[in-house]
């Protein structure tokens, strides 16, 4: 861009300079979402205290992931080739895998800016979480699971609505957690989606029904907040327990290192656009996950461009 200082070409520098502002922007979305949920009388799962952002922290997380994958006996070299070394690599290199923390963060910003803007104001916004229990994979065998088996569910819902002449558009994210099932551990692929257009009843009718399919549909009271929750990329271990009311519930904990290594290795096999899918939106929208300019995304988030004298370069310490 004409007149732009040279330091702007260093994305890592801007990210480092804007750390606190980025973190505050993300936290504010969760605070707003909590207020909207409280007003509606429902619970929002996001927690502003859990939102962090640090250039050094992301780099450390990436480094720890590489070490964990290699130490667990997976292909550490292939994993390293599947991730970016830093934020600057997003601009100068081809897109990498969904295991890359920098690709994950770009996808997250794209969701809460570009995609939120695309869906904002749409009628009948609903979230749906859906899991096909036939997709469970015993720990140790995740590498052979194709994402399409799970993400195809969104297309099924969209086609069911289309057959009833009900317009719809939506975005979905494939998440994989670990669950304890009768003393054995399984990976559980499931999708989180936001769908606009159909009413709650219409969406319920269009959602696949079977004994092996679990689904939960709820109104979306804060679009950005829900998209932020959907893009958390968090390796979770879920164990069931009996709540005080006698019903079965699930507790979320951090995934064990050995399971997390397999989880990371699987994510490294797949690109962001294999785990993010859309229906009814413009066909090129998901492509922005691969090409979005981080500077533009930060602008959309409301993060100011720091002003520096021409020729000055800020480098992360």
N, C-alpha and C positions, 0 to 999 in steps of 0.2 A: 504494500500500500504506500502511495506517494506521501512523503513527509513523516512516515513512521520511523521512530528511532530504531537502530539496529538491535537493541536488547529485546524488542518485541518478537524477534525471530526465535528466541529461546523460550519455548513453551514452559520448560521446567522452571525457568526463572519467574515467569508470571505466576505459575501455580504456587511457588514458594512464597512470593510476595503477597499473594492473595489468600493464603491458608485460612486465616481467621475469618475473613469475609465469606469464603466458600462454606466454611463450617457453620457460620451463623445463618447463612441462607438456607442450608439444609435443615438445621434445627428449627428455623422459623416455620418451615413447611410442616414439620411434625407438630409443632405447637398449634398451628392453625387447624390441622387435621384433628387433633385431639379436641379442640374447642367445637369444631363442627360435629364430631361424633357425640360429644357430651350433650350438645343441644338437641341432637336427634335421639338421645337416649340409648346409644350403642357404645361398644368399646372399640377403641382404635388400638391396634397392636404395637404401633411404633412408639419408641421411647427417645425423646431428645437427648437424654443422658448417654444413650448408646451411639449417637452419631459422632463420628470422629473424621477428621481429614488432616492428613499430614503427608507431605511429599516424602519425607524420610521414612514415615511409617509404612507407606505403600511399598517403598523400595525394600524395606526390611521384610515385609510380608512376602514379597515376591522371592526374595533370597531364601527365606525360611521354607517356602514351598518347594523350591528347587532342591534344597538339601533334604527335605522330608521325602520327596519322590525318589531321589537317588538312594537314600538310606534304606528305604523299604523294598528295594530291589527292582523298581520300575526304571524305565529308560530316562535317566536324567539328562542326557544329551539332547534327546528329542524334545523333552519338556522345555529345556532352555531355548531351543530353536523356535518353540511355539509361543514364546512370550516376548514382549518388548523389554529392552533393558531400562528404559526411562520414558518420560512423557514426550521428550523431543522425538523419539523414534516413531510416535504416532503420526507425525507430520511427514517424516522422510522415508518411512518403510511401509511395506505392504501390511494389510491387516493381519493380526495374529489370532490365536485361539481364545476361546472363552475362559481359559485358565489365567489369562493375563490380567493383572489388576488394573492396568492402564486402559485396556479395552473395556473392562467391566465398568470403570468409572466413566468413560466416554458414553457407554451405553446407558448408564444411569442418568447422566445429564441430558442425553437425547430424549429419554423417556419423559423426564419431568419438565422439559422445555418444548421441543418440537412436537412430540406426540401428544403431550397435554394440550398444547395449543390446537392441534388438529381435532381433538375430541371434546374440548371444552365447549360447553353450551349445548351438547347433544342431548336429546331427550332420553329419559329412562336409562341412566347410567347404572349398571350393576356389576358387581364383582362375582366371579365364580371360581371356586377351587374345586378341581376334579381329579380324581385318581382312579385308574383302572388297576385293581389289585392283581390282575393277570400280568401286569408289567413289573411286578416285584422281581428283583434279581438278587439271588443269594450273594452275600459278600464274597469277593474273589472272582466274580464273573461279570462285573459291570462293563468291561471293555467291549463286549459283544452286543451291548444294548444300543439300538439305533434311535436317536432322538425322535425321528419321525413317528415311531410307534405311539408316543405320547402326544406330540404336538398335533397329530392328525385329528384329535378330538375337537379342536377349535373349528376346523373345516367342516366336520360333521354337524356341529351345532349351526354353523352359518348356512349350510345347505338345507338343513331341516327348516330353518326360518324362511329361507328363500322359497321353498316349496309351498309355504303358507303365505307367500307374498308379503312377508314382514321384513322390511329393510333393516340391516344391522351392519355394524362395523365394530371391530375389536382388536385388541392387542393382548398377546399371551406370552408368558415366560415359563419355560420348563425349569423346574427346580428338582433336585435330587437330594433326599435326606436318607438317613439310616434309621431303621426301626427294629425294635426287638419284637419278634413274633414267636411266642411260645418258646422262648429261650434261645432262638436262633436269630441272627442278624441278617437283615435284608436291606438292599437299597430300594427306596421307593420313589420312582419318578412320578411327578404330578405337575399339573399346570395351574398357574394363577392367571386369570384373565380379567380384563375389563371390557364389557360389551355394551354398546349403546344402541338404542332403537327399540327392542322388544320390551314389553312390560315384564314384570316379575313372573306372572303366570305364563306368558308366551315363552319366555326363556326357559322356564321349568319344563314345559311341554317339549321343547326342542332339545333339551339336554338328554343324552343317552341314558337309558334306564336298564340296569341289570344288577343282579345280586353282587357282582364283583366290581361294581362302579360306585364309588362314594363321591358325592358332590354337595356343595354348599353354595347357595346364591344369596347375596345380600346387596342392598342399595349402596351406591358409592356416594358418600357425603362430602368427600374432598378428593378430587381427582389426582392432584399432584401428590398428596399424602399417600394415596393408595399405590400409585406408580413407584413412589420412593420405597415403599415396603416391598413391592413385588421384585425390585431389583437389588435386593440386599446381598446376593451371592454369598450366603452364609452356610457353611457345612454344619448341619444340625443332626443330633441323635435324638430321636423321639421315643420315649418309653411310656407305656400306658400305666395308669393307676386308677384306683377307685376314689372318686371325690367324696366330699362330706355328704352330698345329696344321694350317694349310692350309684351315680352314673360313672361310666368309664370316661376318663379324660387322658390327655397326653401332656407329658412334661418334656420341655425342650432343653437339651444340654449340648455342649460342644462335642463334635464328632471325635472319636478316638483317633490318634495319629495314624494307625495302620489303615483305618477306613478312610481317613482324610487323604492319605497318599494315593489310594486307589481312585478316590473321587477326583482329585486333582489331575491324575493321569488321564482319566476319562474326559474331563473338561478340556484337556490339552489336545484331544483328538478332534474337537469340534469347534467351529467358528461361532461367533456371537449370533449370526443370523440363523444358525441351526436351532438355537435355543429361544430366540425371539421370533414370533410369527405374528402375522396380522391377517385380518379378513375384512373386506369391504372398504379398506383404506386405499389411498392411491398406491399403485403397485411398487413405486420406487421408495416408499417411506422407510421400509426396513433397511434399504441400502444405505440410508444415512448413518446407520450404526457403524458402517465401515468407512465412511468418508467425511463425517461431520468434522468441521473445524472447531477445535477445542476453544479457540478464542471467541468464536461466534456463540458457542454454547454458554460460555461464561458471561458474555454480554446479555444473552437471553435470561440467564439466571439473575441478572442484576448486579453482577460483580464488576466493579469499576476497573478500567484499565489504569494502572498506576502511571503517573506522569514522571518521566525521567528526562534528564538533559540528553540531547543527541550525542551518541557515542558512548554513553554510559551503559554498562552491562551489569545486571544483578545476577550473581551466581549463588545458588544454594550453598550454605556453609556445611 
